[in-house]
Amino acid sequence: MGTWIAPSVIERELYGAKTAGDWAAYFDVLARTPLYVAQSRAQSDAHPGSVFFHSTPDRMLVVHTAGMLPAPTPETVFESRSLRWFSEVWAADDPAFLAVNPGSPAEAYLTTTPADLARWRTHAEASPHYGLPEGRIHALFTGGPLHGPVAHGLAVGSHLAVTNGEFWNSLAYHGSGYQYERRRVAKSWSITERSDWLSTLHTLLDCGMVSPVWEFALRVRRALASDFAGPVDVEHWRHVAEASLRRNAQRAAEPQLTPDGVTVAQPRPAAEVEGEIAGVRRLIGRIARYEQRFRADGLLPADGWVRSVEGWDIGRASQMARWGVGCRYGSVDEAEQAVLRAGEAARDTYRSWEEFSAGYILGRCLHFDEEEFGTWYTTALAAHLALTTDPASPWRNIPWNLG
């Protein structure tokens, strides 16, 4: 390959097949790889369900694989489609050639006769999967940071990158295409414009979506573990949490001296206080059962426990920064600043990648899993195991403490 470094495994495989003259292998790679087509953002916004073919003067339609995409700009977006899709929609008056990664060592200029389109379909039908495999670590070898503070902040979001089958270090993010990314954040986060994205991103960075009740329970145990320098019995933890809640309720009912004089507070209804106490006691039991499973599955050491669930917000903030770029709700520079903040927040709260991961997974499970230990848990566990054991993992190559 000379001095050229393929940006990702996709282009490396394309180059290897081309160099060997193995065009069947080249088409096999294309068949399982999203191909990105440039679109005018204004045109895409006006016709969100359509992809337009803009031919070059020499009758070529240019497509890029994921590692070869240019940096995002406000005016131009990219939509991804499969080789099979191209084979099914290509018309007689469409461009004469499909130009794959033109100008790179992995380039190819493919003719588009009916026989060619049939060949594309054959390879697509034989493909074992489409896109990067989920549950594995994928990185940009060039075009994405591999070390330093920005890489650390991106690695904080790598749980979701591994689960979704994406490059963990792609800051100049296109995802699965402009309209797909917009639909995703609209469906999952109700984000439909820039102000929504900014508000959500800042709330996540401030750990404002994690339940304060979860953090209260864990904060009580952190204090006890610090006081007694060792493991905390669950019943002791429950007792102290209950005493703290009763004390807070009593204080809230006491008259307060303010600049305007004495303010008489209304005591909270006893049933409300007792309900809150019962809920926290149940929560502590739930956390303890999750931690027991975490220890059995290698998420925690034998005597380990979760310090905080703020990692769930922090990890999602790192990803949200990138999603905003893919949706053109934010710039690459804005995403970089948010990713840096996510890395700093994670280091302020946790002491290792493993501690951070356990906090992230507990938050995810408390929100979604209902102690079923279903896919919300198993996919996160798989990502944790990959990130903590794979030699190519950013967690194995980026120190937690950057100093």
TATA-V435604 format. One record per residue. N is the residue number from 0. RES is the residue in one small letter. PSI is psi in whole degrees, -180 to 180 (999 if undefined). D_CENTER is the distance of its C-alpha to the mean C-alpha in Angstrom with 1 decimal. Layout:
BEGIN
n/res/psi/d_center
N/RES/PSI/D_CENTER
N/RES/PSI/D_CENTER
END
This chain:
BEGIN
n/res/psi/d_center
0/m/1/31.9
1/g/-132/33.9
2/t/-4/31.9
3/w/130/29.1
4/i/119/25.8
5/a/134/23.7
6/p/-30/20.3
7/s/177/18.6
8/v/-27/19.9
9/i/-54/20.5
10/e/-31/23.0
11/r/-44/24.4
12/e/-39/25.3
13/l/-45/26.7
14/y/-42/28.8
15/g/-42/30.1
16/a/-41/31.2
17/k/-45/32.8
18/t/-36/34.6
19/a/-5/36.0
20/g/20/37.1
21/d/83/35.2
22/w/-24/34.3
23/a/-42/33.6
24/a/-37/30.8
25/y/-46/29.6
26/f/-32/29.5
27/d/-42/27.8
28/v/-47/24.8
29/l/-37/24.9
30/a/-27/25.1
31/r/12/21.7
32/t/127/20.0
33/p/137/18.8
34/l/128/21.3
35/y/132/20.6
36/v/131/23.5
37/a/140/24.1
38/q/150/25.0
39/s/131/26.5
40/r/-40/24.1
41/a/-41/27.2
42/q/-40/28.1
43/s/-40/24.7
44/d/-34/24.7
45/a/-28/28.2
46/h/71/27.5
47/p/-17/23.9
48/g/4/24.7
49/s/155/26.5
50/v/126/26.1
51/f/138/29.1
52/f/118/30.6
53/h/106/31.9
54/s/145/34.3
55/t/167/35.3
56/p/-27/39.1
57/d/27/39.5
58/r/45/38.0
59/m/144/34.6
60/l/119/31.3
61/v/131/28.7
62/v/154/25.3
63/h/148/22.6
64/t/168/20.4
65/a/-38/16.7
66/g/-13/17.8
67/m/7/20.7
68/l/139/19.3
69/p/167/20.8
70/a/144/19.2
71/p/143/18.4
72/t/159/21.5
73/p/-31/22.4
74/e/-28/24.9
75/t/135/23.5
76/v/171/20.5
77/f/139/19.7
78/e/141/19.6
79/s/141/18.9
80/r/160/21.5
81/s/161/22.7
82/l/-36/26.0
83/r/-43/27.4
84/w/-46/26.8
85/f/-41/28.6
86/s/-27/31.4
87/e/-26/31.9
88/v/-12/32.0
89/w/128/33.8
90/a/166/37.2
91/a/-32/40.4
92/d/7/40.2
93/d/170/36.7
94/p/152/36.3
95/a/-19/38.2
96/f/146/35.5
97/l/114/31.7
98/a/112/30.9
99/v/119/27.9
100/n/52/26.5
101/p/143/30.0
102/g/-3/31.2
103/s/162/29.2
104/p/-17/30.7
105/a/13/28.6
106/e/157/30.1
107/a/147/32.0
108/y/107/34.1
109/l/130/34.4
110/t/160/37.3
111/t/40/36.7
112/t/165/39.9
113/p/-36/39.9
114/a/-38/40.2
115/d/-44/37.1
116/l/-38/35.1
117/a/-38/36.4
118/r/-41/35.3
119/w/-44/31.7
120/r/-39/31.7
121/t/-45/33.2
122/h/-37/30.5
123/a/-42/27.8
124/e/-29/29.5
125/a/-7/29.7
126/s/132/26.0
127/p/-22/24.4
128/h/169/20.9
129/y/131/19.1
130/g/175/16.1
131/l/137/14.5
132/p/136/14.9
133/e/154/12.2
134/g/6/12.1
135/r/164/13.1
136/i/127/12.2
137/h/136/12.5
138/a/152/13.4
139/l/125/15.4
140/f/-31/18.8
141/t/153/19.8
142/g/0/18.2
143/g/142/15.4
144/p/141/16.1
145/l/-17/16.7
146/h/160/18.4
147/g/-179/19.0
148/p/-40/17.5
149/v/-43/15.0
150/a/-40/13.8
151/h/-46/13.7
152/g/-37/11.6
153/l/-38/9.0
154/a/-26/9.5
155/v/-28/8.9
156/g/10/5.1
157/s/-15/5.9
158/h/-52/6.1
159/l/-34/3.3
160/a/-42/4.5
161/v/-46/7.7
162/t/-38/7.9
163/n/-4/7.4
164/g/53/9.6
165/e/162/8.3
166/f/126/9.7
167/w/-26/8.0
168/n/23/10.5
169/s/99/10.8
170/l/-41/11.6
171/a/76/14.0
172/y/132/11.4
173/h/-17/13.0
174/g/-135/10.5
175/s/15/12.9
176/g/153/15.4
177/y/-55/16.3
178/q/-35/17.6
179/y/-46/15.0
180/e/-37/12.2
181/r/-42/14.8
182/r/-39/15.6
183/r/-50/12.1
184/v/-26/11.8
185/a/-42/15.5
186/k/-45/15.5
187/s/-26/12.7
188/w/-1/13.3
189/s/34/16.7
190/i/120/15.9
191/t/0/18.5
192/e/172/19.5
193/r/-42/18.9
194/s/-36/20.3
195/d/-45/18.0
196/w/-47/14.9
197/l/-45/16.7
198/s/-46/17.7
199/t/-44/14.4
200/l/-46/12.9
201/h/-36/16.0
202/t/-42/16.2
203/l/-44/12.8
204/l/-30/14.0
205/d/6/17.3
206/c/42/15.9
207/g/-2/17.8
208/m/-22/16.0
209/v/137/16.6
210/s/127/20.0
211/p/-23/22.8
212/v/-42/24.7
213/w/-46/22.2
214/e/-35/22.3
215/f/-49/26.1
216/a/-44/26.6
217/l/-33/24.7
218/r/-39/26.4
219/v/-46/29.8
220/r/-38/29.1
221/r/-43/28.0
222/a/-42/31.3
223/l/-42/33.3
224/a/-36/31.8
225/s/-42/32.7
226/d/-42/36.2
227/f/0/37.0
228/a/47/35.2
229/g/-174/34.1
230/p/152/32.6
231/v/124/33.0
232/d/141/34.7
233/v/-41/33.0
234/e/-37/36.2
235/h/-43/36.7
236/w/-46/33.2
237/r/-43/33.9
238/h/-45/37.3
239/v/-40/36.1
240/a/-42/33.3
241/e/-45/36.1
242/a/-39/38.5
243/s/-43/36.0
244/l/-40/35.3
245/r/-41/39.1
246/r/-42/39.8
247/n/-39/37.3
248/a/-40/38.9
249/q/-44/42.3
250/r/-38/41.5
251/a/-24/40.1
252/a/-9/43.4
253/e/147/45.5
254/p/144/47.1
255/q/136/45.3
256/l/118/47.1
257/t/169/45.7
258/p/-22/47.2
259/d/1/48.5
260/g/-160/50.2
261/v/126/49.6
262/t/123/47.0
263/v/121/47.6
264/a/154/44.5
265/q/123/44.3
266/p/143/43.6
267/r/145/40.7
268/p/139/42.0
269/a/-38/42.5
270/a/-35/40.7
271/e/-44/37.6
272/v/-45/37.6
273/e/-36/38.4
274/g/-40/35.6
275/e/-42/33.1
276/i/-45/34.5
277/a/-40/34.4
278/g/-42/30.7
279/v/-37/29.8
280/r/-41/31.9
281/r/-42/30.1
282/l/-43/26.7
283/i/-42/27.9
284/g/-40/29.1
285/r/-45/25.8
286/i/-44/23.9
287/a/-38/26.6
288/r/-39/26.3
289/y/-44/22.5
290/e/-36/23.3
291/q/-42/26.1
292/r/-39/23.9
293/f/-42/21.4
294/r/-41/24.4
295/a/-32/25.7
296/d/2/22.5
297/g/10/22.1
298/l/-30/19.2
299/l/150/21.9
300/p/171/25.2
301/a/-34/28.4
302/d/20/29.0
303/g/159/25.5
304/w/164/24.1
305/v/127/21.1
306/r/-41/21.7
307/s/153/19.3
308/v/10/16.4
309/e/-23/15.3
310/g/-28/12.5
311/w/-44/10.7
312/d/-42/11.0
313/i/-44/10.5
314/g/-41/7.1
315/r/-31/6.1
316/a/-42/8.4
317/s/-42/7.0
318/q/-39/4.2
319/m/-36/7.2
320/a/-44/9.4
321/r/-40/8.3
322/w/-36/8.5
323/g/-36/11.8
324/v/-46/13.0
325/g/-33/12.5
326/c/-6/14.4
327/r/30/16.9
328/y/-15/16.7
329/g/165/16.3
330/s/168/17.4
331/v/-40/16.0
332/d/-43/18.2
333/e/-41/16.8
334/a/-40/13.2
335/e/-43/14.7
336/q/-39/16.5
337/a/-40/13.6
338/v/-41/11.7
339/l/-42/15.1
340/r/-38/15.6
341/a/-43/12.4
342/g/-43/13.8
343/e/-43/17.2
344/a/-40/16.4
345/a/-43/15.0
346/r/-29/18.1
347/d/-29/20.3
348/t/-35/19.4
349/y/167/19.0
350/r/-2/21.0
351/s/165/19.0
352/w/-40/15.7
353/e/-42/17.1
354/e/-45/18.0
355/f/-46/14.6
356/s/-43/13.0
357/a/-40/15.9
358/g/-42/15.4
359/y/-48/11.7
360/i/-38/13.0
361/l/-43/16.1
362/g/-44/14.6
363/r/-44/12.6
364/c/-41/15.9
365/l/-32/18.2
366/h/-42/16.6
367/f/-30/16.2
368/d/-29/18.2
369/e/35/21.8
370/e/29/22.8
371/e/-19/22.7
372/f/44/20.5
373/g/-150/19.3
374/t/-28/16.1
375/w/-33/14.0
376/y/-47/15.4
377/t/-36/16.1
378/t/-37/12.7
379/a/-39/11.4
380/l/-44/14.7
381/a/-42/14.4
382/a/-42/11.2
383/h/-47/13.1
384/l/-40/16.2
385/a/-45/14.9
386/l/-26/13.4
387/t/-11/16.7
388/t/-28/19.1
389/d/126/18.2
390/p/-23/20.3
391/a/0/17.8
392/s/142/15.0
393/p/-30/14.1
394/w/-22/15.0
395/r/-11/18.4
396/n/-13/19.0
397/i/119/17.9
398/p/144/20.0
399/w/-48/18.7
400/n/108/21.6
401/l/-23/21.8
402/g/999/25.4
END
